[in-house]
Amino acid sequence: FYVTRNEAQAARWAREAAGEGGTPAVVRFDVPESELRSLRGKSFGDTGPEWQDFVGKSRSGGGGSEHHPYDFVEGPYVTNPTVAERPMSATPIRGRGDQLAVCTDAACALFNRSNPRTVPIK
């Protein structure tokens, strides 16, 4: 599953998911940074070549387990996923914002024990 540290982005995602007439809410976690960093993680600060390569391989299935042995991956989220799924596309993969992908049972367990609670969005 995916989470973000950006509260405005989380609220926007919740409103989009709720649709017109729905009740937007987010699930908030209090994950200790030290515990998160004790897991195997990969962080990207931008959408540069390393991010492009990682996302392309991950989305197209071309990377294998050696490519992605991480409990979590964080960085920009993909805004044009159909391009990311075509390995030979000349169109660059675009990304923005912030997301953290929770990828393994160990990472899920950390989030599950980190005081998850539903918070309504106004």
Helices and strands as residue ranges (DSSP letters): E 2-3, H 7-18, E 25-28, H 33-37, E 41-43, H 49-60, H 64-67, E 72-78, H 81-84, E 95-102, H 105-112, E 117-120
